[in-house]
Every structure is written in structure tokens, then in C-alpha cells.
């Protein structure tokens, strides 16, 4: 490939011609004619291309209209041949102007065998994708030349990536039904993989044994909602799970020298509320067992500083990637998640938190409930598309605060019932300690000292019982049981951990 002269700055390709601007978009009218002819001769040929071929995939618009008419008739169980279609095309302006009223008969004469119909259809589809690629490329170049304050280069890149991904999705023509045998083989392989793992789980382990026992780990293609009121520890729980998965990541190579995850996961963490530095400080505080406020304020003694430094060196190699861009749309999040999987692999996605995401288009007619519904559907589709568990944090409505028992319920999910509908797992984080410490009894009018002291002692004993304890309430699990798991929570270092086996508070309630 040699550059042309600087006069017109056009690339010249060998064997193409003097000017690439004269090139026609890729097409093959003979292929289209042969396929249409096969369908007219034998309607069974349509079944070989009906899954992926559409009228707009034909380069000749007339061929697209003929294919569309034939498809509609065949799907109504009507016989299609050049005679039955002639009724619809005998007065077609394109054919009349060209003097080719017998064009349908000519197509039938150009028929190929039904055996070749699928291959011809795939070639027509491939040429369509090539034409679309040219269109995307030209649009991208033209947009880049036009200066626009409202469309910075980063936004243009995201738009181009979206178009390319949509085009790639349209190019996936090998979908459809799978034999049960293939699905069964995959299920057995997952069971074998779980059997070989130290954790014995089919999903990504959270490091919280009771929770892993109830869920079986975080499963691929699942949307997991972690919800709670403010200060319950949602972010801390998600951070703990993400860090454990990243720290446990281990891969090996199969017989084809392709990497295969054996344990843990590469983690992508979208932090829409906190900065990447704040999130890193939380993880560092948890592992170094030094309160995060001490790290932020620099109130560290020599021992603490050495501990923080040693932990930072140990943690810097874990495959945990943080994106702290605020106000992301679901489409932008999807684009970045795909890019991460393509460049580094991806086994777990965490979003903190759902209500800070934006829908694709916020119009005057749309409301927040509809937008949240769009967001949850988008996250579920993303989990299936990337085949990874997606953990999304969610706020709860204030209805919790109006009840005496403040344990969350599914009805408390904020702004949309679609969160409950789209999620595979819904779990709530609840800490009774938070509410009890803010409900210290006050002396009632004319109450005796003895009675007040009894109430205050009862309150203090209850506080001691629940101090440093938390509950994870699994209120919905599409593929397993629900129940409550008791955990230990250390607020100073924002860490959830397993309770000791001899702690009666720690008995799981399934």
C-alpha cells in the first residue's frame, strides 16, 4: 500500500484503480439473484436463511422487496413461485422502467440448489456487514472533522464503539436452539470445575462462607442486587466481595494454550459515588486493619504506616479495575465493560450504585420509574451478554424507617418493581446496631429511677448483643433458597467477615 501524492492525500491500493473514491460498496447481485431463484423454485430454501437474513441485507432494494414478499407468504404457509409473486410485481415501476416484466421468471432460471442456499445467504449477509462498516467508518471520519463543543472526542469514541458493537451483534448469525446434550455437557463441566475448586462453588466466591453456602457463589449471567438504607454497609459489602474475588483470581492454560479461570475473577468496579482513591483507601484499611479515617488524616504511627505500605505492595497486583466516572449512562457502562473484558478479561462486575446511573435518553415524557426499569433491564442483558455476575447496589425507600421492625422487604426497593423482577438475587444489608445506638431510652415523666435503670440496662445489653453484627437477608434467589445470614462487621475498617463458629448469633436461618 503506497500513499498517493500530497495533492489529494488519497491512499491508492494496488489492483483497485487510480482513486479509491471510485470504489463501489461490496455487493454481489448474482448471489442475490441465485438465492431468490432457489426460494422461488423450492420454498424450503427459505428455511436455511430465515434465521438471519433480512430484506435490508440485500444490496439491490428490488431484491430486498422480493425477499420480503416471499418471506411473508411462506410464513403464512402459502406457496411462492414466480407466478404467485407476479401479481405483486407486474406493475412495479422499477421493472416496468427497465422493460423487465419477466424478471421473476429470470430469477427462477438463475436458481441454485437448496443445499447451497445457506452459504449464499451468509455471503449476502457478510457483504451487508461490510457495507455497514464502510458507513460507520465514513460517519466517524466526518464527525471527527466537525468541531462540536457538545460532542467531544471521547463521546464520539463511545458512539462509534456502540455502532460497532450493534453491528457485531447483528452479525451473530449462529444463534438459535442448542441441543440439550450440549447444554448438559456444559453443566457437568461447571460441576466438575466446582468440585476441583477449594471453595467447592460453581460461582465466584465472596469469601463470606455462610453467604457462599446459601448462594453457591455469584453465578455467571446473574444480576445480583445488594440493597439497604444509608450507612448499612452496602458499599463495604460489595467492596469486600470484589476484593476477595480479585485476590483469589487464578488461571491456567488449557490444551489449546488459552487462559482459563480456575478461581476468583477479574473484577470491574464502577464507583459512581466515591472516587477511585476513596475506594482504594477502604480496601487498604480493611486489609491493613487500620481505620480509614487515620489513613485519610495521616494519623499513623510507625507500625501502622509500615502495615499500610506492606499491604499496598501486596495489593497492587490484584486484577481489580475501578471506573469512578460520575453520571454514566447504561450504554456507556456497557461499552466500558465490554472493553475491559476484551483487554483484560472480566469475571465480576460491581456497580455502586444503581440510582446514580442514567437511562439512554431522558425526555420530558419519561419518568424515573421508567428510567430505572430501563437501567435494570440493561444490566440484566449485560450480565447475560458478558456471561459474568453483575452486582448492583441499590437504595431503599424511607418506608423502612416508618416500621417498628426495620428489616428491609422486597416492597422497599426504591422507585421500581422492575428491580425485583429483573434481578436473579436480591439481598438486603441490615445492621440492628445502627438503629439501637440511636434509640437510647430517655427518662419518661414521673418514671422512677429503678424503672428507668431497668429499661436502660436492657437497652445496653441489647446493644452489646448486636455490637459488630450484621445481617444479609437474601429475600429472592431465582435458583435457590432464601434466608438470613449473620456476619461480623467492623465499622472502623469497613469490613464484613465471618462470625466465629461458636457465636450463637451466627447461626444461619434458611
Buried (B, 14 or more C-beta within 10 A) or exposed (E): EEEEEEEEEEEBEEEEEEEEEEEEEBBBEEBBBBBBBBBBBBBEBBBBBBEBBBBEBBBBEBBBBBBBBBBEBBEEEEEBBBEBBBEBBEEBEEBEEEEBBEBBBEBBEBBBEBEBBBBBBBBBBBBBBEBBBEEBEEBBEEBEEEEEEEEEEEEBEBBBBBBBBEBEEBBEBEEEEEEEEEEEEEEEEBEEBBEEBEBEBBBBBBBBBBBBBBBBBBBBBBBBBBBBBEEBBBBBBBBBBBBBBBBBBEBEEEEEEEEEBBBBBBBBBBBBBBEBEBBBBBBBBBBBBBBBEBBEEEEBEEEBBEBBEEBBEEBEEBBBBBBBEEEBBBBBBBBBBBBBBEEEBBBBBBBBBBBBBBBEEEEEEEEEEBBBBBBBBBBBBBBEBBEBBBBBBBBBBEEBEEEEEBBBBBEBBBBBBBBBEBBBBBBBBBBBBBBBEEEEBEEEEEEEEEEBEEBBEEBEEBBEEBEBBBBBBBBBBEEBEBBBBBBBBBBEBBBBBBBEEEEEBBEBEE
